[in-house]
Amino acid sequence: MTWISVVSISLLAILATGVHSDEQKPRKRPIMLDRSGGFNVAGRVIQNPQNPNMTLSCDHGYMEYFIPWRPRKTSLVMWHSSSTQTWQNRFDGGEGFKDMFLRRDYPVYLWDAPRLGRANWACEPTFYVPDYRDQGNFVAWNFGPSYPNFWPDSQFPASNKTAWQQTTSARYVEYDTVANIYLQANAAAIAADSYKIGDSVVYLTNSAAGLRAQLAVTLSNTTNTKAIVAYESFGYVFPDNLNITAGAPFGPMVIPLEQFKKLARLPAIQYIFSDHRSENFTFLAQARLSAKIINMYGGNAKVFLLGKDAGLKGSTHIAFADMDNAKVANLLDEFLEENELDAYADSRHGG
């Protein structure tokens, strides 16, 4: 047997092994970045009352960005009211929305609003005491009817104790006050208006970040924001010409009608709710009312139920981190395509 024959046989064996490996673990499209980094947004500088020569730069937000080698035109700003970690990984540590949509060539921005996470340098005194939230998180995040009883069809990996510990540990301290909601929404509006995150922006939000994103749109001075996709928004913005009473800390937020109409000018708004949410669930009922009013002024707002409308069973409050998050991502693909938000920045790179 010649050395060429030996090499050929060895190569065939390697290729055969490779095929078997690919069948076991499907190959993913590589993530190719042009650049990544971060920058601060908004904020102010305050002086020390005892020494005006001493200052503090504070109340800014922080934007971490990842720009694909061949980017699409629309930027995805991933915004959670208390943690960016939920966008980075699935509950079991698997791939999260950040990498999923980088593979799809969307520029991704992870947003830490003022006083949260990497932007926690506040201009005012803040107050924190341990308030023992773990069990409350379990119910609020729709993992089950009571701690530690998961829904039988839950998309959370219930047997994985590490997953639960990682999830409930990933929170930031939240400051759910009307003043802080405005502070955070205004910083996001400044980011959108700056063009530093592009001129076609979609907010992907979860929980109370949905309220802040709606408010940010109404505070913006440009049309750079094109859509909001809100996963289980806790809180909504309403116009002041209706008999709606404002509340706190999760709204309703009542604002001037002309300001509210900016929501109706967005190409699309989608309020997404997970499984095991009844129609009388406070925030689902508010979402339906919000969509109705936005559409009354010429908007395009819809409520989308993952169970009823998409057949995804057992989704939690954080559906984009669930075990079936690839299916949730496919739904977002459809939304972006339907609303013509999937084009490439350079048409030569076509999808």
C-alpha positions as CSV (number, residue, x, y, z in Angstrom):
1,M,0.0,0.0,0.0
2,T,1.4,3.4,-1.0
3,W,1.7,6.3,1.3
4,I,-0.9,8.1,-0.8
5,S,-3.4,5.2,-0.2
6,V,-2.7,5.4,3.6
7,V,-3.3,9.2,3.7
8,S,-6.5,8.8,1.6
9,I,-7.9,6.1,3.9
10,S,-7.0,8.2,7.0
11,L,-8.7,11.3,5.5
12,L,-11.8,9.4,4.7
13,A,-11.9,8.1,8.3
14,I,-11.6,11.7,9.6
15,L,-14.3,13.0,7.3
16,A,-16.6,10.1,8.3
17,T,-16.0,10.9,11.9
18,G,-16.7,14.6,11.2
19,V,-20.1,13.8,9.6
20,H,-21.1,11.7,12.6
21,S,-20.1,14.6,14.9
22,D,-22.1,17.1,12.9
23,E,-25.2,14.8,13.1
24,Q,-24.8,14.7,16.9
25,K,-24.3,18.5,17.2
26,P,-25.5,20.7,14.4
27,R,-23.0,23.3,13.3
28,K,-23.8,26.9,14.1
29,R,-23.2,29.8,11.8
30,P,-20.1,31.6,13.2
31,I,-20.3,35.0,14.8
32,M,-18.2,37.4,12.8
33,L,-17.7,40.9,14.4
34,D,-16.4,44.0,12.9
35,R,-16.1,45.6,16.4
36,S,-17.4,45.6,19.9
37,G,-17.1,48.0,22.8
38,G,-19.2,50.2,25.0
39,F,-20.0,53.8,25.9
40,N,-21.8,55.9,28.4
41,V,-25.0,57.8,27.6
42,A,-26.4,61.0,29.1
43,G,-25.9,61.7,32.8
44,R,-24.7,64.9,34.5
45,V,-21.9,66.3,36.6
46,I,-22.5,67.4,40.1
47,Q,-20.4,69.4,42.5
48,N,-19.4,68.6,46.1
49,P,-21.3,71.1,48.2
50,Q,-18.3,71.4,50.6
51,N,-15.8,71.7,47.8
52,P,-17.0,72.9,44.3
53,N,-13.7,71.9,42.8
54,M,-14.7,68.3,43.4
55,T,-17.2,66.7,41.0
56,L,-19.0,63.5,40.3
57,S,-20.1,62.2,36.8
58,C,-23.2,60.2,37.4
59,D,-26.7,59.1,36.3
60,H,-25.5,58.0,32.9
61,G,-26.5,54.8,31.2
62,Y,-24.1,52.2,29.7
63,M,-24.4,50.7,26.2
64,E,-22.3,47.6,25.3
65,Y,-22.3,47.0,21.6
66,F,-21.5,44.2,19.2
67,I,-21.4,45.0,15.4
68,P,-21.4,42.1,12.9
69,W,-19.0,42.0,10.0
70,R,-21.9,42.4,7.6
71,P,-24.5,44.2,9.7
72,R,-28.2,44.6,9.0
73,K,-29.6,48.1,9.1
74,T,-31.7,47.6,12.3
75,S,-30.1,47.6,15.7
76,L,-31.5,45.5,18.5
77,V,-31.3,47.1,21.9
78,M,-31.8,44.4,24.6
79,W,-33.2,46.0,27.7
80,H,-34.1,44.3,30.9
81,S,-35.2,46.3,33.9
82,S,-32.8,44.5,36.2
83,S,-30.2,42.4,34.4
84,T,-28.5,42.1,31.0
85,Q,-27.7,38.4,31.8
86,T,-31.1,37.3,30.7
87,W,-30.3,38.3,27.1
88,Q,-26.9,36.6,27.2
89,N,-27.8,33.0,28.0
90,R,-30.6,30.5,28.1
91,F,-31.6,29.5,31.6
92,D,-29.4,26.4,31.4
93,G,-26.4,28.4,30.1
94,G,-27.1,27.7,26.5
95,E,-27.2,30.3,23.8
96,G,-29.2,33.4,24.4
97,F,-30.7,36.1,22.2
98,K,-27.5,38.1,22.1
99,D,-25.6,35.5,20.2
100,M,-28.6,34.2,18.3
101,F,-29.1,37.6,16.7
102,L,-25.5,38.3,16.2
103,R,-25.4,35.1,14.1
104,R,-28.3,36.7,12.1
105,D,-26.1,39.8,11.5
106,Y,-28.1,42.2,13.7
107,P,-26.1,44.8,15.6
108,V,-26.8,44.1,19.3
109,Y,-26.7,46.6,22.1
110,L,-27.0,45.6,25.8
111,W,-28.4,48.5,27.8
112,D,-27.8,49.2,31.5
113,A,-30.0,52.1,32.3
114,P,-28.9,54.7,34.8
115,R,-28.3,53.5,38.4
116,L,-28.4,49.8,37.2
117,G,-25.6,47.3,36.7
118,R,-22.6,48.9,35.1
119,A,-24.2,52.3,35.2
120,N,-24.9,52.4,39.0
121,W,-23.0,55.6,39.8
122,A,-26.0,57.7,41.0
123,C,-26.2,61.4,41.5
124,E,-28.4,61.0,44.6
125,P,-28.2,58.8,47.7
126,T,-29.6,55.3,47.1
127,F,-30.9,52.9,49.7
128,Y,-30.6,49.1,49.8
129,V,-31.4,46.5,52.4
130,P,-31.8,42.8,51.7
131,D,-35.5,42.1,51.0
132,Y,-35.4,38.3,50.4
133,R,-36.8,38.2,46.9
134,D,-35.9,34.7,45.6
135,Q,-39.3,33.1,46.3
136,G,-41.1,36.2,45.0
137,N,-39.0,36.1,41.8
138,F,-40.2,32.5,41.2
139,V,-43.8,33.5,41.0
140,A,-43.3,36.9,39.3
141,W,-41.2,35.2,36.6
142,N,-44.1,32.7,36.0
143,F,-42.1,29.6,36.7
144,G,-45.0,28.1,38.7
145,P,-48.0,29.0,40.8
146,S,-46.0,28.9,44.0
147,Y,-42.4,28.4,45.1
148,P,-40.9,25.8,44.4
149,N,-43.7,24.2,42.4
150,F,-43.0,24.6,38.6
151,W,-45.7,24.4,36.0
152,P,-45.7,20.8,34.7
153,D,-44.9,22.0,31.2
154,S,-42.5,24.8,32.3
155,Q,-39.8,25.7,29.8
156,F,-37.5,26.4,32.8
157,P,-35.1,23.4,33.5
158,A,-36.7,22.6,36.8
159,S,-34.3,19.8,37.8
160,N,-31.3,22.0,37.3
161,K,-30.7,23.7,40.7
162,T,-27.7,25.6,39.3
163,A,-29.9,27.1,36.7
164,W,-32.3,28.4,39.3
165,Q,-29.5,29.8,41.4
166,Q,-27.9,31.5,38.4
167,T,-31.2,33.0,37.3
168,T,-32.2,34.5,40.7
169,S,-28.7,35.7,41.4
170,A,-28.4,37.7,38.1
171,R,-30.6,40.6,39.2
172,Y,-29.5,44.2,39.8
173,V,-30.9,46.4,42.5
174,E,-33.9,48.1,41.0
175,Y,-35.2,51.6,41.8
176,D,-38.9,51.4,40.7
177,T,-40.0,55.0,41.3
178,V,-41.6,57.4,38.8
179,A,-38.5,59.6,39.0
180,N,-36.1,56.8,38.1
181,I,-38.4,55.5,35.3
182,Y,-38.2,59.0,33.7
183,L,-34.4,59.1,34.3
184,Q,-33.9,55.8,32.6
185,A,-36.3,56.4,29.8
186,N,-34.8,59.8,29.0
187,A,-31.3,58.3,28.8
188,A,-32.6,55.7,26.4
189,A,-34.2,58.5,24.3
190,I,-30.9,60.4,24.2
191,A,-29.1,57.2,23.0
192,A,-31.6,56.8,20.2
193,D,-31.5,60.4,19.2
194,S,-27.7,60.4,19.1
195,Y,-27.5,58.1,16.1
196,K,-24.7,56.2,18.0
197,I,-26.9,53.1,17.9
198,G,-28.1,53.7,14.3
199,D,-31.2,55.2,12.7
200,S,-33.3,52.0,12.8
201,V,-33.7,50.8,16.4
202,V,-35.8,48.1,17.9
203,Y,-36.2,47.8,21.6
204,L,-36.4,44.3,22.9
205,T,-37.6,44.5,26.4
206,N,-38.7,42.4,29.3
207,S,-40.8,43.1,32.4
208,A,-40.7,46.8,33.6
209,A,-38.3,47.7,30.8
210,G,-41.3,47.6,28.5
211,L,-42.8,50.6,30.4
212,R,-39.5,52.5,30.2
213,A,-39.1,51.8,26.4
214,Q,-42.6,53.1,25.7
215,L,-41.8,56.3,27.7
216,A,-38.5,56.6,25.9
217,V,-40.2,56.7,22.5
218,T,-42.5,59.5,23.7
219,L,-39.5,61.5,24.9
220,S,-37.5,61.0,21.8
221,N,-37.0,63.9,19.3
222,T,-36.3,61.7,16.3
223,T,-37.9,58.8,14.4
224,N,-34.9,56.5,14.9
225,T,-36.9,54.0,17.0
226,K,-38.8,51.7,14.7
227,A,-40.4,49.2,17.0
228,I,-40.8,47.8,20.5
229,V,-41.1,44.0,21.1
230,A,-42.0,43.7,24.8
231,Y,-41.9,40.4,26.5
232,E,-44.4,40.5,29.3
233,S,-44.3,44.3,29.8
234,F,-45.1,45.2,33.4
235,G,-46.4,48.7,32.9
236,Y,-47.9,50.9,30.1
237,V,-48.1,54.5,29.0
238,F,-51.5,56.1,28.4
239,P,-52.7,59.5,27.1
240,D,-54.1,62.1,29.4
241,N,-57.4,62.5,27.5
242,L,-58.8,59.3,29.0
243,N,-60.1,58.5,32.4
244,I,-57.0,56.5,33.5
245,T,-55.5,57.0,36.9
246,A,-51.7,57.0,37.1
247,G,-50.1,54.5,39.4
248,A,-46.6,53.5,40.7
249,P,-44.2,51.8,40.5
250,F,-45.4,50.0,37.3
251,G,-47.8,52.5,35.9
252,P,-50.1,53.2,34.4
253,M,-48.1,56.2,33.3
254,V,-50.2,59.1,32.1
255,I,-48.6,61.6,29.6
256,P,-49.8,64.4,27.3
257,L,-51.8,63.1,24.3
258,E,-49.4,64.6,21.7
259,Q,-46.5,62.9,23.3
260,F,-48.4,59.6,23.4
261,K,-49.1,59.8,19.7
262,K,-45.4,59.1,19.0
263,L,-46.1,55.5,19.9
264,A,-48.7,55.4,17.1
265,R,-46.0,56.5,14.6
266,L,-43.8,53.5,15.2
267,P,-44.1,50.9,12.4
268,A,-44.9,48.2,14.9
269,I,-45.3,47.4,18.6
270,Q,-45.7,43.8,19.8
271,Y,-46.7,42.9,23.4
272,I,-45.8,39.3,24.0
273,F,-47.2,37.2,26.8
274,S,-46.2,33.7,27.9
275,D,-48.3,30.7,28.9
276,H,-50.3,30.5,32.1
277,R,-51.4,34.1,31.9
278,S,-55.2,34.6,32.2
279,E,-57.0,37.4,30.3
280,N,-57.6,39.1,33.6
281,F,-53.9,39.2,34.4
282,T,-53.4,42.9,35.1
283,F,-50.6,43.6,32.7
284,L,-52.2,41.5,29.8
285,A,-55.4,43.5,30.3
286,Q,-53.4,46.8,30.2
287,A,-51.5,45.6,27.1
288,R,-54.8,45.0,25.2
289,L,-56.0,48.5,26.2
290,S,-52.7,50.1,25.3
291,A,-52.7,48.4,21.8
292,K,-56.3,49.5,21.3
293,I,-55.6,53.1,22.0
294,I,-52.4,53.2,20.0
295,N,-54.2,51.8,17.0
296,M,-57.0,54.3,17.5
297,Y,-54.5,57.0,16.6
298,G,-53.3,55.1,13.5
299,G,-50.6,52.8,15.1
300,N,-49.7,49.2,14.6
301,A,-49.8,47.6,18.1
302,K,-50.6,43.9,18.7
303,V,-50.8,41.5,21.6
304,F,-49.3,38.1,20.9
305,L,-49.8,35.1,23.1
306,L,-47.0,32.5,22.9
307,G,-49.3,29.7,23.9
308,K,-52.5,30.5,21.9
309,D,-51.0,32.2,18.9
310,A,-47.8,30.3,18.5
311,G,-48.4,27.0,20.3
312,L,-45.4,27.4,22.6
313,K,-46.4,25.8,25.9
314,G,-44.9,26.5,29.3
315,S,-43.2,29.8,28.4
316,T,-42.1,31.8,31.4
317,H,-41.9,35.6,32.0
318,I,-38.5,35.5,30.4
319,A,-39.4,33.6,27.2
320,F,-36.2,34.5,25.4
321,A,-34.2,32.6,28.0
322,D,-36.5,29.5,28.0
323,M,-35.4,26.1,26.8
324,D,-37.3,26.7,23.6
325,N,-35.9,30.2,23.0
326,A,-34.8,29.2,19.5
327,K,-38.5,29.0,18.6
328,V,-39.1,32.4,20.3
329,A,-36.3,33.8,18.2
330,N,-37.9,32.5,15.0
331,L,-41.0,34.5,15.9
332,L,-38.9,37.6,16.3
333,D,-37.4,36.8,12.9
334,E,-40.9,36.8,11.4
335,F,-41.8,40.1,13.1
336,L,-38.7,41.9,11.8
337,E,-39.3,40.5,8.3
338,E,-43.0,41.4,8.2
339,N,-42.2,45.0,9.3
340,E,-39.3,45.3,6.8
341,L,-36.7,45.7,9.5
342,D,-34.5,42.9,8.3
343,A,-32.6,44.6,5.5
344,Y,-28.8,44.7,5.3
345,A,-27.1,48.1,5.8
346,D,-25.3,47.4,2.5
347,S,-27.8,45.9,0.0
348,R,-24.9,44.1,-1.7
349,H,-24.7,41.8,1.3
350,G,-28.4,40.8,0.9
351,G,-30.0,38.2,3.2
